[in-house]
Amino acid sequence: MTPLGAAAVAVLEATTPEDKIRLTRSAVAAWRLGRLVRAAGPPPPAVPGRPARPCLVPPTAVPKRRRAGGRAGRIALLHAIAHIEFNAIDLAWDVVARFDDPGLPVRFVDDWVAVAADEAEHFGLISDRLAAVGARYGDLPAHDGLWQAARATRDDLTARLAVVPLVLEARGLDVTPGMIESLARAGDHHSAAALSHILSDEVGHVGAGVRWFHYLCARTGRAPRATWQSLVQKWSAAPVKPPFNDTDRWHAGLPAGYYWPLAATAPRGPDRAS
């Protein structure tokens, strides 16, 4: 049978969104039906396959106009979300291809395959919303910050989990409710509903990151909160800053006592758990 790692690398090497989604759906179905063996494939690429567009530019060069009230602002907002979801497909498969080993429970693989399936669905939802306003993914420039975080943590699963799900995806929990409200005020209830669905799934994705971060800390005898704070300060280029969606972070298993002490621009929030 085909190794799961090889299927993951095939997604990573695919250059078009259509191929990434097709290969993701195929790999997810095959894994769940027992048609892929849990084994490594070829080494994952340092940089995943990318389409010719969007043009990748420094973060400071990405247009900031993302107000949903006008068509241009709505396109910019939806395009930024689509870019995040496109990268998230690769991020999930990179965890499977790069970090799975027989010492981890099979649920580790199940969780990240499920995350990859969700991210492919999310990209499709936002692509449909872009099409509804006469645009498509690739029409605007985007930046490569998400993959830079992956490259920085390519040798350490604990650091990868600390930075990607527990900082970058957790930030999505903070900002998405405001996007939903903005789209609803603009009368784009279909896009608002798509983001509401994505937000619900992302709570689970952050939760998967928390679960396996805690597992790794327990296996190595490290204190989770202090370890997370240390790794974030060392590896994360993204600031940990309010406003925070404390409720959804809490539901994901990420207590306020983890992240508020790193938020230097605001008073510490409630430390509901360690």
N, C-alpha and C positions, 0 to 999 in steps of 0.2 A: 504494500500500500504506500501511497505518497506520504512523506513526512509532513506533519503540520508546519514545521519550520520552513519547508520549501514552499508551501502554499502561502505562508506569511510573506516570504521574500518576493514571491511573484506579485503580490499586491504592492509591496513597496517599490518594485521596479517598474510597475505600470506607469505610463506617462499621462494618461488622460483620465479625467474624472469618470467617464463611462466605463473604462476598463477597471479602474479601482473598485467601483461599485459592483460590477459584474463579478470580478474575481473574489471580492469580499463575500457576496451572497453565496457564491459557489463553495468557498472554503468553510463558511459558517455552517451551511447545510451538510457538507460532507463530514465535518467534525461531529456535529450533533447526531449524525446517522452512523457514526463509527467507521467511516470510510477513509479517515486519515489516522495515521499512527502518530502517537506523541513522540516525536524525535526531531532532532535538529536538521536543518537544511543547510544550504550554502550560507556563508556569512552575509548578514544584511548590509545593504549599501550604506555608505557614510552619509549620502544625501539621497532621498527617495526620488523616483521618477516624477517629473513635473511637466505640465503642459507648457506650450510656448507662451501662453498667457494665463494668468496675469504677469505683468512685468514686476519683478521683485525689487524693491527699493528700500532705502533706510527708513526706519519707522517715522522719522521726522518729515519724510517726503510724501507720506500717505495723506490724502485729503482728509480733513477733519470734519467736513460738513456732513453730519449724520442725523440731522433733525428729520423726523419722519413726516413733517407737515407738507412738504413739497415733493414732487417726483424725484428730483435730483438727490435730495437728502435721503429719501427712502431707498433709492438704489444704492447709495453709498453705505447706508446702514446694513441693508441685506447682503451686499457684496462682502462687507467686512465679516459678517456672520458666516457666510458661505466659505470664506477663506479659512476661518477657524475650524469649521467642520471638516473641510477637505484635509487640512493638516492633521486633524484628530484621528482620521482613518489611519494614516500612516503611524501616528504615535501609538495607537493601540496595537497594531501589528508589529511594530518595532519591539514592544515589550515581549510579545510572544517569540519573535525570531531571535532576539538578543539575550533575553534573560531567563527563559524557561530552562529548568533542569530537573532531573528526577528527584531531587531533594525537596521540591516544592509540591504541595498537594495538587491533585488534578483540578481542584476548584480554581486554583490560580489561573490555569489556562481557560477554563470555562468562563471566568469573569472577564478576561481581556478579549476573548473571542466575542462575548456578548457586547462589550463596549464597542468593538469594531463594527458589529452589526448595527448598533444604534447610530454610530457616527455616520455610516453610509446612508442610513435612512434620513438622518438630519440634513445631510448635504442635499439629498433629493428634495426634501421639503422646501428648503430655502431656494434651491435652483428653480423649483416651480413658482415660487413667489417672485423671484427675479423675472422670470418669463412673463408673469402676469402684468408686470409694469414695463415690459418691453426691453428687458436687459438680460444679460447672461453672465455667468462667472467668467472672469477674464477681462471684462470691459474696463475695469479700473485697476490701477496699480495696487500692490499689497506688499507687506513686509514679511520677513522670514524669522521673526522673533521666536515663534513656537519651536521651530526646528533647531534654532540656536540653543534653546534650553535642552532639547534632546541630545544634541551633540556634546554639550557641556557635561552631561550626566551619563554618557554612553558606557562608562566602565563601572557604574555603581547603581544597582537597582534601588537601594534605599534612597539614594539621592534623587534618582529619577522620580520615584513616587513622592518624595517630599516636595519637589519643585513643580512637576507637571500637574498631577491631580490636586495636590493640596495647596498649591498657590495659584497656578494659572486657571485650572478648571474651577477652583473655588471662587476665583474672581468673577467667573461667569455667573455664579449664583448671585453675586452682589449686583451686577449691572443689568442682568436680563429682566428683572421685574420693571425697571424703569423703561426699558425698550418696549416691553409689552404695553405699558400704559401709553407711551408715546404713539405707538402704532394704532392703538384703539382710539385715542383722541383724534387721530387723523382719518379715522373711518376705515382703516385697513384691518378689519377684524379677522380675516383669514390669516394674515401674517402674524397677528397677535396670538391666534390660536396655535399656529405652528411653533412659535417661541414658547408658549406655555407648555406644550408637549415636550419640547427640548429641555426646558428647565426641570421638569419632573424627572426626565431620564438622567440629567446631569447630577442631580442629587445622588442618584445611585452610583454614578461614575466616581464622584468624589468619595463616596462610601467605600467603593472597591479599593481606591487608593489608600484610604485610612486603614481598612482591614488588613491589607498586605504590608503596609508600613508597620503596623503594630506587630504583625506576625514576625517580620524580620527583626524588629527590635527585641522581641521576646526570645527569638532564637539565638541572638548574640548578647543577651543580657544588658541591653541598653534601655535607658529611660526614654519613652517615646517623645514626651513634650520637649525635653532638653535637647534630644537628638534632632528633632524636627527644626527647632529654632536655630541650632548650630548649622545644619545643612542649608537651610534657607539663607542664612546670612553669608554662607560661603559660596553658594552656587546660583542663587536666584538673581537675575538681573531685573526682575519685575518687583516693584515695591509692594510691601504689604501695607495697605492703606485703607482707611474707611472712606465711604460708608460700607459697612458690612451687612450682609443678610444673615444675621445671627441665627434666625430660625431655621433656614434651610441648611446652613452650615452645621447646626446642632443635629438636625435630622440625618445628615451625612456622617455624623460621628466625629465632627471636628469642633471641639469645645472652644469657647471664646478665650479661655485661658492659654490656648496655644498661640493665637495670632495677635491678640490685643497688645501684649507686651512688645511686639515688634512694630507696632503702629506708632511711630514717634510723633506724629502730627496730631494725635488725639488722646484724650484721657483714656485710661484703661477701662475696658468694659467688664461686665460681670464674669467672674471666673466660675462657671457653673460646674466644671469638672476638671480633673487633671488629665 
